Amino acid sequence: MTAVKAGEIEGLIRRGPDPRIPVLLVYGPDTGLVTERARKLAEDFVTDPADPFALVRIDGDALASDPGRLCDEAGTMGLFGGRRSIWVRPGTRNYAPAVEAVLGAAIADARIVVEAGDLAKNNPLRVLCERSPRALAFPCYADDERTLSDLIERTLQERGLRIDRAAREVLTRSLGGDRRASLMEIEKLALYAAGEGTVTLDHVEAVTSDVAASVLNTLIDAAFDGRRDAVDRDYRRFRHEGLDPGVVLGSALRHALTLLTTRLDNPDKTPAMMVATWRGLHFKRRASIEGQLGTWAPGTLRQAVVALQAAILACRRAEPALAHAQASAALLRVADAGARRRR
């Protein structure tokens, strides 16, 4: 098998794959990461990526109509000699025969980078490349926390910036669904903090689009996970930022109702199977939500729903300072209940 393990991909790309392996397949559900890696693999192989004779781009559908074109391009000498890259962009038609032909051809000083989508295990293109000793397959899945942290540090460092720990932790939690989107957020942050030397939490909160929602989810997950200290710390931060306590409790109520509905609709499924039914769930929350579904029984969730509804009503009638106290107390009671469920 010549499928590269996910944890080894970044290092291999930085070092550069063996130039004697002519075909590199880059695929996966994270389209931004697929494109970024395909571009780097294609451009790093040639001296001048701006030279259209050195870096040739071909649409996958064009290869489906003319499978022999890939071999022709791979065997063509550059105008001034030297290495050449052929970057095959995603298509809607099957161009596996073109890749199969080039895998069996004698190729020298050429690299074929095939950019594809989320390929199933039995996809002809993936099967070809994973079975051939003349190809490498690079799967591209959503960035984990460690990869995101490295991406943030590296991207900001290239722009003469560093980032403090608190800012990096919050920024990391807000990214990860798509590499292209993550890079756009980091680039926007770098532009905003240009010339200041260090990116701080204030910069992150002022610029990154979904940080507030991400941290709110963190607070609610902490409550239903039974992590009382985290609830107390995160709520104090929200209060300092001026967030309406009713917004926090409303989010907690919706979360409790979603947990309850999921439990009632899937009585025979395991928590892992139930998590798979959640739409739009960030991958970093999966373990937490799975744990909540495993520990919170429907009856206890109904009690939490009633308590949160009462707290929302009380907050609407109270003065701001008292409303915050009531909202914090309600979330701490949820956390206490969550902790008891895990014992």
N, C-alpha and C positions, 0 to 999 in steps of 0.2 A: 504493500500500500504506500502511496506517495501523498497522502493527505497530511498537511502540516497541522500539528496540534495548535489549538488556539493560543495557548500560553507561549508558544515559541515563535509566533508570526512576527511580532514587532522586532525582535532581535534579528531574525533571519532577513527581514527587509532592510534593516539598517546595515547589516553586514553585506548584503547582496547575495541572492541565490547563486548556485553554481552556474556559471555561464554556459556550461556544456548541456544544461537542461533547457531545451528551447521553448517549451510551452508552460505557461503559468496561468492557471485558472483561478480567478478571484470571484467568489460568489457569496451569497448570504442575504439575510433579511434586512441588514443595516445598509441601505443603498448608499448613504453618504460615506460610510467606511469602505464599502466596495470600490466606489469611484476614487476615493483618496488613495487607497493602496494600489489600485490598478494604474493610476497616473504616476505614482512614485516608481513603481516597478518598470513602467515603460520609459519614463524620462531618465531614470538613473543609469540605464544601460547605454545611452548614447552620449556623445560629446556635446551636441547642441540640440536640445529638444525643440527649438524653434525652427530647425531645418526640416521642411516637409519631406525631403528625401531620406532623412535619418529617422524621423518618427512619422509613421504612416497610420492614419486612422481609417478603419473600415467598419461599416455598419453590419451587424450580424445578419440582417435580412438580405443584404447584398451577397453575402457568402452562401446563403441558402439557395440563391438563384444561380450562383457560379462557384461551386465548391473548389474548383481548381485554382481560383484566384489567390487563395492563401498560400499555397505552395509557390505560385509564381512570385508573389511579393517577398516571401521568405528567401527565395533564391536570387532575387535581384540585387545587384551591387549598387551601393550609394553613388551619387554623382562624384563625390570626392573620396570614395572608399570608406573604410571604418565600419563600426557596428551599426545595425539598424534595429529598430523596434517596430513591430506591427501591433497596434492596439485595436482589438476587436471590441466594439461597443455592443451593448445588449440589443437583442432583436426579438421579434415575436415568433419567428419561424425556426425550424430545426436546422442548425448549421453544423451539427456534430460530424457529418461526413467530411466537411472541409478540415476540421481539426484532426479527424482520424487519418486523413491523407497526409497532413503535415507531420504527424507523429511517426509516420513510416518513411518520411523523406530524409535525405541527407541535408542537414541544415548547419551552416557555419556563419558565425558572426551575426546572428539574428536572434531576437527574442520575440516570441508571440505571447502577448498578454491578452487573455480572454476575460472580459468583464461580463458577468452574468448576474441574474437575479437570485432568488431563494430557490435553489435546486433541490428536489427530492433525492433521496439516496439512489433511486433507480433511474434518475434522469440520464439519458445517453451520454450527454456531455460530461457530467460528473463521473460516471462510471468509467468512461474512456481515460480521463486524466488521473483518476485515483488508481487505476490498474497499470498505467504505463510507467516504466522507469524513466521515460523521457519527458515527464510532466510533473508539476507540483500543483496541488489544489489547496487554496487558501480560503478557509471558511471565515466569514465575517459576521460575528454576532454582536449584539449590543455591548458597549463597553462596560466593564465592571468598575468598581470603585477605584481599584489600584490603577487601572489603565487610564481612567478619567483624570486621576490626580497627576499622573505622569504627563498626560496631554496638556493639562492646564499649566503645569510648571514649564514644560518645554515651549509651548506657544508664547507664553508671556515672557519667558527668558529671551526668546528671539527678538522681542521688541523692547528689550532693556528694562523689564519689570520683574519684580518678585511679588509673591503673594503671601500674606500672613496666614497663620494656621486656621483661625476662625473663618476667614473669608474663603479659604480653599475648601473647608469642610462643607460650608453652606452651598458654595457653587457646585461642588461635586454632587451633592444630593439633588440639585436641580437639573442636572444634565444626564445624558446617557441613552435616550431613546434612539437617536440617530447621530452619527458622527458629523455629518454636514451641519446639522442644526447646532450641535455642541460647539463646533468650531466658529460658527457665526456668532454665538453668544460670547465666546471667549474673545474673538476679534473685536466685537463691539465694546466689551469691557476694557480691552487694551487701549482702544482709541479714547475712551472716556477718561482713563487714568494716565494717559500719556504725559510724560515729564514729571510724574510724582514719585517715581522710584518704586513704591510699594502699593500693591492693590489691597485695600482694606475691606472690611465688612460693609462699610458705608457705600463704597464703590459698587460692590456686588448687588446690594439691595436697591441701589438707584438705577442700575442698568439691566440686570438679568430679568427677563420677562416673567418667569414662573417661579422665582425663588419663594415668594410669599406663600403660594399655594403648596409648594413642596414642604416648607417648614410647618405649615398648618397640618398637613398630612402626618408629619413626624410627631407633632403634639398629640393628635388624635390616636395614632397608633400606639404611642407611649401609654396613653390612658387605658386603652383596651388590652394592651400587653401586660398591664399591671405594674408599670414602672413609675412609681409615685414621684421620685426625685426628679426624673426627667420632665414630668408634667409640671411640677412646681417651677422648675427652671425655665422651660419654654413658655409657660403662660406669663411669667413675669416679663419676659422679653416682648411678647405680644402687647401686653399692657403698656409698656414703655413706648412702643411704636404707635400707640393710639388706636389699635384695632378694636372694633365694636365687639363687646363680649357676646352679643347676640349672634354675630357671624360665626364665632368659634363654636358656640353651642349648637347653632343650626347645622354646621358641618358634622359635629359629633352625632347629632340626631340622625342625619341622613346616613351616616356610616353604620349606626346601630340598626337602622331599618334595613339597610342592604345586607348586613350580616344575618339578620333575622329571616329575611326573604330567601336568602341563599340556603340557609339551613332547612327551612320549611319546604322549599322546592326540590331539594336533593337529599331526602332522608336516607337513602341507601348508598350515597357516595362518600368516599373518603374526603378529608379536607383538601388534599392535593387535587382531587378530581373537581371539587367545588370551586377552587381557585381558578381553574381553567375556564370557568363560565363567566368570570368577571371581564368586562370589556374595558380597555383603556387603562388597565392596572400596570403601573410602572414595575419593571422587573425587580427593583430593589425592595419593593413592598411585599413581594410574594411570600417570603418566609414568614413575615409578621402576620399577614392576613391568614395564611394557612394555620398558624398557631392559634389565632383568635377563633377561627371556625372550629378548631378542635377542642377548645376549652369553654367557649361560651355556649351554653345550652339555650334553646329557644325560650324557655321560661325566664331565665335570667336576663336574656336580651329584652324581653317584654318589660321587665322591671326597669331596665336601663332606659328604655324608650319613654316610659311614663315619667321617670325622674328627670330626664333631660327636657321633656315637654314642660314640666312644672317649673324647671329652672329658667327656661326661655321666657315663660310668662312672667315670672318674678323679676327677671332682668328688665323687661319692658316697663315695669311699674316702678322700678327703683331708681334712685339717684345714680349717676355714673360710677362713683367710687364703690357704692354698695353693690352695684350690678357686677362689677369686676370680681368682688369678693364672692358673690353667689356663683358666678360662672366658674371661678377657680375651684370653689368647694365642690361643685357638681362634678367636675372632671376628676378631682381627687377621689371622690366617692366611687366613680367608675374605675379608677385605677386600683382602689382597694378591693373592689369586687373582682377585677381581673386577676389581681395577685392571689386572692383566695381560690379562684378557679384553677390556678396552676399548681396549687399545693397537693 
